Amino acid sequence: MSDVISTVLELSAHPDRLDDGALEVLSDIVARHPYFDAARILYLAALKCNGSSEYGVECGKALFFLPDSDTIDRAVDKILSKREL
């Protein structure tokens, strides 16, 4: 689990690394740890910044684990705004 946390922390600190490889890693983490909110938000951010058609579907799934869609949108946008700096 510490490798998973390290990966999520690293990607959180460097959202510019949310490429296809990170998307695959985050997908695996979310599948294995569905209640790991930080990983799920990063996964959604990676989907959005890579223009994935799965973004809407995964946002719907995230609503089972996260409070509401506004919270999801704000968190994803905050990560992506750091990427643009």
C-alpha positions in Angstrom: 0.0 0.0 0.0 2.9 2.4 0.6 3.9 2.2 -3.1 0.3 3.2 -4.0 0.3 6.1 -1.6 3.8 7.2 -2.9 2.5 7.1 -6.5 -0.6 9.1 -5.7 1.4 11.7 -3.7 4.0 12.0 -6.6 1.2 12.5 -9.2 -0.5 15.0 -6.9 2.7 17.0 -6.6 3.3 16.8 -10.4 0.0 16.9 -12.3 2.0 17.5 -15.5 2.8 13.8 -15.3 -0.9 12.7 -15.8 -0.1 11.1 -19.1 -1.4 7.7 -20.6 1.0 5.8 -18.3 -0.3 7.5 -15.2 -3.8 6.9 -16.4 -3.2 3.2 -16.6 -1.6 3.1 -13.1 -4.4 5.2 -11.6 -7.0 3.0 -13.2 -5.4 0.0 -11.5 -5.2 1.7 -8.1 -8.9 2.8 -8.3 -9.9 -0.7 -9.3 -8.0 -2.2 -6.3 -8.8 0.5 -3.8 -12.3 2.0 -4.8 -12.6 4.1 -1.6 -9.2 5.8 -2.1 -10.7 9.3 -2.9 -7.4 11.0 -3.7 -6.6 8.3 -6.3 -10.1 8.5 -7.8 -9.9 12.3 -8.2 -6.4 12.0 -9.8 -7.8 9.3 -12.1 -10.6 11.6 -13.2 -8.2 14.5 -13.7 -6.0 12.2 -15.9 -9.0 11.1 -17.9 -10.1 14.7 -18.4 -6.7 16.1 -19.4 -6.1 13.2 -21.8 -9.5 13.8 -23.4 -10.8 10.4 -22.6 -14.4 9.5 -23.5 -14.5 7.5 -20.2 -14.5 10.7 -18.2 -18.3 11.1 -17.9 -18.8 7.4 -17.1 -16.1 7.5 -14.4 -17.6 10.7 -12.9 -20.9 8.9 -12.6 -19.1 6.0 -10.8 -17.3 8.5 -8.5 -20.6 9.8 -7.2 -21.0 6.5 -5.3 -17.8 7.2 -3.4 -17.5 11.0 -3.3 -20.0 13.6 -1.9 -21.3 15.3 -5.0 -20.5 16.3 -8.5 -19.6 19.9 -7.6 -16.9 18.5 -5.2 -15.6 16.3 -8.0 -15.5 19.1 -10.5 -13.7 21.5 -8.2 -11.1 18.9 -7.2 -10.4 17.9 -10.8 -10.2 21.5 -12.0 -7.8 22.4 -9.1 -5.5 19.6 -10.1 -5.6 20.6 -13.8 -5.0 24.3 -13.0 -1.7 23.3 -11.3 -0.8 21.4 -14.4 -1.1 24.6 -16.5 1.3 26.6 -14.3 
